[in-house]
Amino acid sequence: MDRMDRWGRVLWWWLRIGGQVSVGCPVRVAGRGPEGVWLWLAAGSPGWRARLPGGRRAHLRDLDPERWPPGGFPLRPDRWRNGSALILQPPGAGYAVWWFFSRDGTFGGWYVNFERRTRYDEQGAVNEEGTDIVVDDLELDLTVSPDRHWRWKDEESFAVRTGHPRLWTAEEAETVRADGLRLAALAEAGTFPFDGTACDFAPPTDWGTALRQRPPGPWLTDGAPA
């Protein structure tokens, strides 16, 4: 394993939409190899979420980017609301594969998030060993059930938003769809990453969710802690 991405190292994962931070949470390094970096995101982890009109039920992707405030929406303290997940980020790939687990540790299926990824150090410089993993979400997702049935998620909104200057280009959309179909074929065939690898993953008990909360680094362009 790389010296910097050592087992258990705490990093921060930030999800942006159109340059605006939607959510950010601490994650722990759960492995690193030729297949990529493995991260563990624990249910209930402390973090940040964009403060949006409409309250806690609102989602950034449902708001027209043309109506976002100058400087973006502020961030408020929050917690990761979904189940725990093991995340594989393959090197150079435009996607990450998530293994979702229920609170009792039962594997619940895979989720493929299509994205651009950049890592930054504490000074805000691009650095592949940096502490902040910034993910620009590309809307379209692939869900794969434990029995390997797959389906697209957010396909309609992905098509509608393609070409928006703050989001993704038509060329990127073609690449996303091609990657999705390739991964769907892997799921149907039951090959890695959908071959049962890591479906029984359990983090060390001392990892927990008692992680310190900190604001995003100087790479931030839209949004800031309120």
N, C-alpha and C positions, 0 to 999 in steps of 0.2 A: 504494500500500500504506500502511496506517496506520503512523504513525511508530513506535509501540511494537511492533507485530507486524511488524517489519522482517524481510527475508530473512535467514535464518540465525540468528535470535534463538533462544537456548536457553530452553525452557520445561520444566516437569515435568508429565507425564501420570500421574495416579493412578487406579487402578480400585478401586472399593469395592463390596462386596456387603453389604447390610444395615447400612451405616455402617462396616464394618470394611475397612480397606485390604487388598486382596489382592496387588497388585503396583503398583510405581511405577517409571517410567523417564524419562530425559531425552529430549526430542524437539526438533527444530529447525523453525522456521517456514519452510515451502516456498512460501508464497504466501498472498495474501488478496485476495478480491474479493467481488462480490455473491453468489457461490455459497457463500461461507464461508471459513473458515481452513483452510489446508493444512498438515499437519505431517508430518515425516519421522521415523520410528522405525527406527533401524538395528539389525540383528541383532547380538546380543552386547553391547548397551548396558548399562552398569552401572546397577544400581537396587536395589530392595528387594522383598522378598516376605514374606508372612506366614509365620511359623514355626508349622507345624501339626503336630498329632499324626499320625503316619504317614509323616513325612519328606517328601522332595522330590516324591514321586509324589502326595501328597495335594493336594486342591483344596478351597478354602473352600466352594464351592457344594455340595459333597457332605456337609458337616457341618450338623447341625441347629442353627439359630441359638439355640434354647433352651438348648443345651449349651455355647455359647461362654463363655469365662471373663469375669468382670467386667473392664471396661477393654479387652477384646479381646485378640487374639493379638499378641505382639510381632513386630516386623519384623526380618529378617536381610538382610545384603548378598547380592545375587544379580545375575544378568544376564538380559536379555531372551532367552528361549529359542527363540522362533519366528523366522520369516524377517523380513526388512525389510519395512516397510509405509509407504505413503503414505496419510495419513488426511485425509479431508474432513469437517469439522464444519460443517454448514449452520447459519446463524443461526436460533435459536429452534426448531430441529428436535429431536425426541426420538430421534435416531439419528445415527450417524456411518458413513460408507462408507470401507472400507479396501481399498486395492489391495495385494495381497501379491506379493512378489518372492522368487525363489530367490536363493541366494548368488551365482549368476553373473549376476543381473539379469533373469532371465526372468520375465515376468509370469505369476502363478499363479492369478489369479482375484480376485473381489471378496468382501467380507465386510461385512455390514451388522450393526452392533451397536446394539441398542436401549438407550437410556440417558437419564438425566438428567445435565445438565452444569452445573457451577458453577465460575467462576474466582475465585481468591483472590490477594490481594497478599501481600507478605512479612509484613505485620502481621496476616494472617488475616481481613481484611475482604473482602467480596465486591467484585470489581473486574473488569470486562470486559477490562481490559488486564493483569490479574495474571499472575504467573509460574507459578501452579499451576492446572492444569486437572483438576478432580476429577470423575470420572465414576462415577455410581451405576448399576451394571449391572442391567438388567431381564431378564436370563436368556435370553430368546428372541433368536435370531439368524437371519439369512438368508444362505446361501452361494450365490454365483453363479459358475459355472465360466467359463473364458474363452470358451466357445461359448454362454454366456448361459443355460444350464440352471440352474434355481434349486431350492432346497429349504430347508425350515425346519430349524433346529438347536435342540436342547434344548426341543422343543415339549411333551413330556410333563412334564418337571420344571417348566416354566413354568406349566402348568395346575395342577399339584399345589400350587405355592407361592403362587399368586395369592391375595391377601387376607391373607397373613401381615403382622402390624403392622410388622415391620422391613423389609419388602420392597416390594411394590407392590399397589395396589388393583385391584379388579375393573374399575373405570373406566379405569385406566391400561392394563390388559391389553387392553381393547377398542380403545383408541387404538393400542397397539403392533401388534395384528393388522391393523388397518385400514391403518396406515402400511406394514406388511410387504407386504400385498397390492398396494398402490399401487406400491411399489418393484419388486415382482415383475413387474407389468405393464410398467414401464419397461424392465426387463431383457429381457422377451420382445420388446418393440418395438425394442430396441437404441438407446434414447434416453438422454440424459445422466441419471445418470453412467455408464451402461453402453454408451456409444457409441464406446469406444476412447480417449477422453480420458485422457491421463496414463499409458497402459499402457506407454509407453516412457520413463517418467521415470527419470532417473539423477541422484543428488545430486552436488554438487561433491566432488571427491576429498579435499579438506581437511576435510570434515565428519567423516568417520570415526566411531569410537566412543570416542575419547579424551576423554570428558566427565567432569567431576567428579561425584562422588556426594555427595548431601546428603540429610538427613532431611526428612520432610514438614514443612509449616509449622504455625503455631498453629491452623489450622482443624481439625487432627486431633482426632477424638473417640475412636476405638477403635484400639488398636494403637499401638506406639511402637518405635523401634529397640531391639533387644536389646543 
